[in-house]
Amino acid sequence: MAKTHSKRYNSALKVADLTKDYPLKDAVEILAKFPKTKFDETIELSFSLGVDAASGDQNVRGTTPLPNGSGKKVRVLVFTADTKAALDAGADFAGLQDMMAKINEGWLDFDVAIATTEAMKTVRTLARVLGPKGLMPNPKSGTVTDDIPAGIKAVKAGRVEFKMDKTANIGVGVGKRSFTSAQILENAQSVLEAVGKSKPASFKGSQFIKSVAISSSMSPAVKVASTEFSKF
């Protein structure tokens, strides 16, 4: 049986030929013309990579600041012995053994976890819980740091983390439908550049980034032209 789409989806298909690909600027402008929903949808840039997802030395992950923020309220948990200092610096939750106990009981109502280097010695025991959720503090993503105020400020200002999944794909939020096209474009360009520069040294293939598309929570994807990422 043929798949039926919603009226909103079908309306989006009338805006442009979605079998084609477009320069990133044009793709963002096409997305802006799609019918909107009653909530402020997230805009996501999606990547398909040419790496070997089963090879540990070809894992792709990193962070990048979004020039215009993410449009999302980020709930930050800080693992630290100095709870008061972290809360005063803007953390939504802070602590060590008490926070770890809550997490082991199933609590995960936060978006980013930051840990001091000392606290990380204990927090490592949560790897099996936080790792699969993408919530484990990691030095490479800037979430293991002794400068807690700076770490919190960077995350809340719109720094996003990206991490390849088991099928060599990455999805990164680059803003909200309420953003202007210029804001979304600038954020998307920053993410595209960051992912491109994260190519593993062990990658020997001819095409690191195979394809890129941009979409909102309820819209079809608009394919981005390879000229935007072929240099990587």
C-alpha positions as YAML, in Angstrom:
chain: A
units: angstrom
residues:
- id: 1
  name: MET
  ca: [0.00, 0.00, 0.00]
- id: 2
  name: ALA
  ca: [1.35, 3.42, -0.96]
- id: 3
  name: LYS
  ca: [2.28, 5.64, 1.96]
- id: 4
  name: THR
  ca: [-0.05, 8.59, 2.49]
- id: 5
  name: HIS
  ca: [1.31, 11.90, 3.70]
- id: 6
  name: SER
  ca: [-0.35, 14.71, 5.64]
- id: 7
  name: LYS
  ca: [-1.72, 17.82, 3.92]
- id: 8
  name: ARG
  ca: [1.15, 19.82, 5.43]
- id: 9
  name: TYR
  ca: [3.70, 17.41, 3.98]
- id: 10
  name: ASN
  ca: [2.06, 17.43, 0.56]
- id: 11
  name: SER
  ca: [1.94, 21.23, 0.63]
- id: 12
  name: ALA
  ca: [5.67, 21.28, 1.29]
- id: 13
  name: LEU
  ca: [6.25, 19.18, -1.80]
- id: 14
  name: LYS
  ca: [4.71, 21.96, -3.91]
- id: 15
  name: VAL
  ca: [7.30, 24.50, -2.77]
- id: 16
  name: ALA
  ca: [10.24, 22.93, -4.63]
- id: 17
  name: ASP
  ca: [11.40, 19.81, -6.44]
- id: 18
  name: LEU
  ca: [12.71, 17.76, -3.55]
- id: 19
  name: THR
  ca: [14.31, 15.18, -5.81]
- id: 20
  name: LYS
  ca: [16.96, 17.81, -6.61]
- id: 21
  name: ASP
  ca: [19.67, 19.24, -4.40]
- id: 22
  name: TYR
  ca: [20.29, 22.91, -3.71]
- id: 23
  name: PRO
  ca: [22.99, 25.26, -2.43]
- id: 24
  name: LEU
  ca: [22.69, 25.54, 1.34]
- id: 25
  name: LYS
  ca: [21.36, 29.12, 1.17]
- id: 26
  name: ASP
  ca: [18.60, 28.06, -1.25]
- id: 27
  name: ALA
  ca: [17.79, 24.95, 0.81]
- id: 28
  name: VAL
  ca: [17.28, 27.12, 3.91]
- id: 29
  name: GLU
  ca: [15.03, 29.52, 2.00]
- id: 30
  name: ILE
  ca: [12.96, 26.61, 0.64]
- id: 31
  name: LEU
  ca: [12.58, 25.25, 4.16]
- id: 32
  name: ALA
  ca: [11.33, 28.66, 5.33]
- id: 33
  name: LYS
  ca: [8.48, 28.46, 2.80]
- id: 34
  name: PHE
  ca: [7.17, 25.13, 4.07]
- id: 35
  name: PRO
  ca: [3.90, 25.22, 6.06]
- id: 36
  name: LYS
  ca: [4.47, 25.79, 9.77]
- id: 37
  name: THR
  ca: [3.04, 23.92, 12.74]
- id: 38
  name: LYS
  ca: [1.60, 25.30, 15.97]
- id: 39
  name: PHE
  ca: [4.90, 24.72, 17.79]
- id: 40
  name: ASP
  ca: [8.35, 26.08, 17.10]
- id: 41
  name: GLU
  ca: [9.96, 23.24, 15.17]
- id: 42
  name: THR
  ca: [13.64, 22.39, 15.44]
- id: 43
  name: ILE
  ca: [15.73, 22.72, 12.28]
- id: 44
  name: GLU
  ca: [18.18, 19.84, 11.81]
- id: 45
  name: LEU
  ca: [21.14, 19.35, 9.51]
- id: 46
  name: SER
  ca: [21.62, 15.66, 8.71]
- id: 47
  name: PHE
  ca: [24.81, 14.02, 7.44]
- id: 48
  name: SER
  ca: [25.55, 10.65, 5.89]
- id: 49
  name: LEU
  ca: [29.27, 9.88, 6.20]
- id: 50
  name: GLY
  ca: [31.52, 7.60, 4.18]
- id: 51
  name: VAL
  ca: [33.51, 6.31, 7.16]
- id: 52
  name: ASP
  ca: [33.55, 2.74, 8.45]
- id: 53
  name: ALA
  ca: [31.15, 2.95, 11.39]
- id: 54
  name: ALA
  ca: [32.49, -0.34, 12.80]
- id: 55
  name: SER
  ca: [36.04, 0.99, 13.00]
- id: 56
  name: GLY
  ca: [36.82, 2.59, 16.34]
- id: 57
  name: ASP
  ca: [39.45, 4.90, 14.87]
- id: 58
  name: GLN
  ca: [36.92, 6.38, 12.44]
- id: 59
  name: ASN
  ca: [34.42, 7.57, 15.03]
- id: 60
  name: VAL
  ca: [33.31, 11.14, 14.35]
- id: 61
  name: ARG
  ca: [32.33, 13.50, 17.14]
- id: 62
  name: GLY
  ca: [32.92, 17.07, 18.21]
- id: 63
  name: THR
  ca: [31.37, 20.34, 19.26]
- id: 64
  name: THR
  ca: [30.80, 23.72, 17.68]
- id: 65
  name: PRO
  ca: [29.29, 27.01, 18.81]
- id: 66
  name: LEU
  ca: [26.16, 28.19, 17.03]
- id: 67
  name: PRO
  ca: [26.59, 31.90, 16.20]
- id: 68
  name: ASN
  ca: [22.89, 32.52, 16.80]
- id: 69
  name: GLY
  ca: [22.28, 30.00, 19.57]
- id: 70
  name: SER
  ca: [20.11, 26.91, 19.37]
- id: 71
  name: GLY
  ca: [16.83, 28.48, 20.44]
- id: 72
  name: LYS
  ca: [16.55, 25.78, 23.05]
- id: 73
  name: LYS
  ca: [16.66, 26.09, 26.83]
- id: 74
  name: VAL
  ca: [19.53, 23.84, 27.82]
- id: 75
  name: ARG
  ca: [19.31, 22.13, 31.21]
- id: 76
  name: VAL
  ca: [22.82, 21.64, 32.56]
- id: 77
  name: LEU
  ca: [23.90, 19.16, 35.22]
- id: 78
  name: VAL
  ca: [27.34, 19.65, 36.78]
- id: 79
  name: PHE
  ca: [29.09, 16.81, 38.56]
- id: 80
  name: THR
  ca: [31.18, 18.54, 41.21]
- id: 81
  name: ALA
  ca: [31.90, 18.56, 44.92]
- id: 82
  name: ASP
  ca: [31.32, 22.34, 44.97]
- id: 83
  name: THR
  ca: [27.57, 22.36, 44.40]
- id: 84
  name: LYS
  ca: [26.99, 25.99, 45.38]
- id: 85
  name: ALA
  ca: [29.62, 27.37, 43.00]
- id: 86
  name: ALA
  ca: [28.14, 25.43, 40.07]
- id: 87
  name: LEU
  ca: [24.59, 26.56, 40.82]
- id: 88
  name: ASP
  ca: [25.77, 30.16, 41.23]
- id: 89
  name: ALA
  ca: [27.44, 29.85, 37.80]
- id: 90
  name: GLY
  ca: [24.14, 28.93, 36.17]
- id: 91
  name: ALA
  ca: [23.90, 25.15, 36.46]
- id: 92
  name: ASP
  ca: [20.35, 23.80, 36.68]
- id: 93
  name: PHE
  ca: [21.48, 20.85, 38.78]
- id: 94
  name: ALA
  ca: [24.74, 20.13, 40.60]
- id: 95
  name: GLY
  ca: [26.24, 17.60, 42.96]
- id: 96
  name: LEU
  ca: [28.10, 14.33, 42.83]
- id: 97
  name: GLN
  ca: [27.06, 11.24, 44.74]
- id: 98
  name: ASP
  ca: [23.49, 12.50, 45.16]
- id: 99
  name: MET
  ca: [23.13, 13.22, 41.42]
- id: 100
  name: MET
  ca: [24.71, 9.87, 40.52]
- id: 101
  name: ALA
  ca: [22.23, 8.08, 42.77]
- id: 102
  name: LYS
  ca: [19.31, 9.84, 41.07]
- id: 103
  name: ILE
  ca: [20.61, 8.88, 37.65]
- id: 104
  name: ASN
  ca: [21.02, 5.26, 38.69]
- id: 105
  name: GLU
  ca: [17.37, 5.36, 39.73]
- id: 106
  name: GLY
  ca: [16.37, 6.49, 36.23]
- id: 107
  name: TRP
  ca: [16.45, 10.30, 36.42]
- id: 108
  name: LEU
  ca: [17.70, 11.92, 33.19]
- id: 109
  name: ASP
  ca: [15.92, 15.30, 33.11]
- id: 110
  name: PHE
  ca: [18.89, 17.27, 31.79]
- id: 111
  name: ASP
  ca: [20.33, 18.02, 28.35]
- id: 112
  name: VAL
  ca: [24.07, 18.31, 29.00]
- id: 113
  name: ALA
  ca: [26.30, 16.98, 31.77]
- id: 114
  name: ILE
  ca: [29.55, 18.68, 32.72]
- id: 115
  name: ALA
  ca: [32.09, 17.24, 35.16]
- id: 116
  name: THR
  ca: [35.24, 18.50, 36.85]
- id: 117
  name: THR
  ca: [38.33, 16.37, 36.25]
- id: 118
  name: GLU
  ca: [38.26, 15.20, 39.85]
- id: 119
  name: ALA
  ca: [34.55, 14.29, 39.76]
- id: 120
  name: MET
  ca: [35.06, 12.43, 36.49]
- id: 121
  name: LYS
  ca: [37.00, 9.74, 38.33]
- id: 122
  name: THR
  ca: [33.72, 8.76, 39.99]
- id: 123
  name: VAL
  ca: [31.34, 9.68, 37.19]
- id: 124
  name: ARG
  ca: [32.99, 7.13, 34.86]
- id: 125
  name: THR
  ca: [30.89, 4.45, 36.57]
- id: 126
  name: LEU
  ca: [27.83, 5.97, 34.86]
- id: 127
  name: ALA
  ca: [29.19, 5.35, 31.36]
- id: 128
  name: ARG
  ca: [26.77, 2.51, 30.64]
- id: 129
  name: VAL
  ca: [23.82, 4.71, 31.59]
- id: 130
  name: LEU
  ca: [24.86, 8.06, 30.13]
- id: 131
  name: GLY
  ca: [26.92, 6.87, 27.15]
- id: 132
  name: PRO
  ca: [24.06, 5.45, 25.05]
- id: 133
  name: LYS
  ca: [22.05, 8.64, 25.71]
- id: 134
  name: GLY
  ca: [24.87, 10.90, 24.52]
- id: 135
  name: LEU
  ca: [25.03, 12.48, 27.98]
- id: 136
  name: MET
  ca: [28.43, 11.28, 29.21]
- id: 137
  name: PRO
  ca: [30.87, 14.13, 29.93]
- id: 138
  name: ASN
  ca: [33.85, 13.98, 27.58]
- id: 139
  name: PRO
  ca: [37.04, 16.07, 27.34]
- id: 140
  name: LYS
  ca: [36.76, 16.18, 23.53]
- id: 141
  name: SER
  ca: [33.37, 17.86, 23.76]
- id: 142
  name: GLY
  ca: [34.53, 20.34, 26.40]
- id: 143
  name: THR
  ca: [32.27, 18.87, 29.07]
- id: 144
  name: VAL
  ca: [35.10, 17.72, 31.34]
- id: 145
  name: THR
  ca: [36.60, 20.95, 32.63]
- id: 146
  name: ASP
  ca: [37.69, 22.69, 35.78]
- id: 147
  name: ASP
  ca: [36.45, 26.04, 34.48]
- id: 148
  name: ILE
  ca: [32.81, 25.29, 35.28]
- id: 149
  name: PRO
  ca: [31.47, 28.84, 34.72]
- id: 150
  name: ALA
  ca: [32.97, 28.93, 31.20]
- id: 151
  name: GLY
  ca: [31.70, 25.43, 30.46]
- id: 152
  name: ILE
  ca: [28.16, 26.30, 31.50]
- id: 153
  name: LYS
  ca: [28.22, 29.59, 29.57]
- id: 154
  name: ALA
  ca: [29.39, 27.87, 26.36]
- id: 155
  name: VAL
  ca: [26.70, 25.20, 26.52]
- id: 156
  name: LYS
  ca: [23.87, 27.57, 27.33]
- id: 157
  name: ALA
  ca: [24.99, 30.05, 24.66]
- id: 158
  name: GLY
  ca: [24.39, 27.49, 21.96]
- id: 159
  name: ARG
  ca: [27.36, 25.15, 21.70]
- id: 160
  name: VAL
  ca: [26.18, 21.87, 20.22]
- id: 161
  name: GLU
  ca: [27.74, 18.45, 20.27]
- id: 162
  name: PHE
  ca: [27.60, 16.06, 17.35]
- id: 163
  name: LYS
  ca: [28.31, 12.34, 17.39]
- id: 164
  name: MET
  ca: [28.11, 9.74, 14.65]
- id: 165
  name: ASP
  ca: [25.65, 6.87, 15.19]
- id: 166
  name: LYS
  ca: [26.15, 3.19, 14.36]
- id: 167
  name: THR
  ca: [25.08, 3.75, 10.75]
- id: 168
  name: ALA
  ca: [27.60, 6.59, 10.14]
- id: 169
  name: ASN
  ca: [24.91, 9.29, 10.28]
- id: 170
  name: ILE
  ca: [24.86, 12.54, 12.24]
- id: 171
  name: GLY
  ca: [21.95, 14.86, 13.03]
- id: 172
  name: VAL
  ca: [22.57, 18.31, 14.53]
- id: 173
  name: GLY
  ca: [20.02, 20.93, 15.54]
- id: 174
  name: VAL
  ca: [20.85, 24.29, 13.97]
- id: 175
  name: GLY
  ca: [17.99, 26.45, 15.23]
- id: 176
  name: LYS
  ca: [14.22, 26.88, 15.30]
- id: 177
  name: ARG
  ca: [11.60, 27.73, 12.68]
- id: 178
  name: SER
  ca: [11.19, 31.09, 14.42]
- id: 179
  name: PHE
  ca: [14.78, 31.99, 13.43]
- id: 180
  name: THR
  ca: [15.38, 34.07, 10.33]
- id: 181
  name: SER
  ca: [16.79, 32.32, 7.26]
- id: 182
  name: ALA
  ca: [20.03, 34.25, 7.77]
- id: 183
  name: GLN
  ca: [20.38, 32.95, 11.34]
- id: 184
  name: ILE
  ca: [19.71, 29.36, 10.31]
- id: 185
  name: LEU
  ca: [22.14, 29.62, 7.40]
- id: 186
  name: GLU
  ca: [24.92, 30.96, 9.60]
- id: 187
  name: ASN
  ca: [24.38, 28.23, 12.18]
- id: 188
  name: ALA
  ca: [24.21, 25.53, 9.50]
- id: 189
  name: GLN
  ca: [27.43, 26.75, 7.90]
- id: 190
  name: SER
  ca: [29.20, 26.53, 11.27]
- id: 191
  name: VAL
  ca: [28.01, 22.95, 11.79]
- id: 192
  name: LEU
  ca: [28.92, 21.94, 8.23]
- id: 193
  name: GLU
  ca: [32.42, 23.31, 8.70]
- id: 194
  name: ALA
  ca: [32.85, 21.62, 12.08]
- id: 195
  name: VAL
  ca: [31.72, 18.21, 10.85]
- id: 196
  name: GLY
  ca: [33.90, 18.55, 7.76]
- id: 197
  name: LYS
  ca: [36.97, 19.30, 9.87]
- id: 198
  name: SER
  ca: [36.30, 16.27, 12.10]
- id: 199
  name: LYS
  ca: [37.36, 13.80, 9.39]
- id: 200
  name: PRO
  ca: [39.37, 11.02, 11.09]
- id: 201
  name: ALA
  ca: [43.06, 10.85, 10.21]
- id: 202
  name: SER
  ca: [42.61, 7.13, 9.44]
- id: 203
  name: PHE
  ca: [39.94, 7.78, 6.79]
- id: 204
  name: LYS
  ca: [41.31, 6.87, 3.36]
- id: 205
  name: GLY
  ca: [38.11, 6.98, 1.28]
- id: 206
  name: SER
  ca: [37.40, 9.48, -1.46]
- id: 207
  name: GLN
  ca: [34.22, 10.93, 0.04]
- id: 208
  name: PHE
  ca: [34.06, 11.74, 3.76]
- id: 209
  name: ILE
  ca: [30.65, 13.46, 3.66]
- id: 210
  name: LYS
  ca: [28.38, 11.51, 1.31]
- id: 211
  name: SER
  ca: [25.25, 13.64, 1.63]
- id: 212
  name: VAL
  ca: [23.68, 16.46, 3.62]
- id: 213
  name: ALA
  ca: [20.05, 17.47, 4.05]
- id: 214
  name: ILE
  ca: [18.16, 20.04, 6.10]
- id: 215
  name: SER
  ca: [14.69, 19.66, 7.54]
- id: 216
  name: SER
  ca: [12.40, 20.76, 10.35]
- id: 217
  name: SER
  ca: [10.65, 18.49, 12.85]
- id: 218
  name: MET
  ca: [7.55, 18.04, 10.65]
- id: 219
  name: SER
  ca: [8.86, 18.71, 7.15]
- id: 220
  name: PRO
  ca: [10.41, 16.67, 4.35]
- id: 221
  name: ALA
  ca: [14.16, 17.07, 3.92]
- id: 222
  name: VAL
  ca: [15.77, 19.38, 1.38]
- id: 223
  name: LYS
  ca: [18.96, 17.91, -0.08]
- id: 224
  name: VAL
  ca: [22.07, 20.10, -0.01]
- id: 225
  name: ALA
  ca: [24.29, 20.26, -3.09]
- id: 226
  name: SER
  ca: [27.59, 18.38, -2.85]
- id: 227
  name: THR
  ca: [29.47, 21.55, -3.82]
- id: 228
  name: GLU
  ca: [28.84, 22.71, -0.25]
- id: 229
  name: PHE
  ca: [30.83, 19.85, 1.29]
- id: 230
  name: SER
  ca: [32.95, 18.22, -1.43]
- id: 231
  name: LYS
  ca: [36.05, 20.06, -0.19]
- id: 232
  name: PHE
  ca: [36.00, 17.88, 2.92]
...
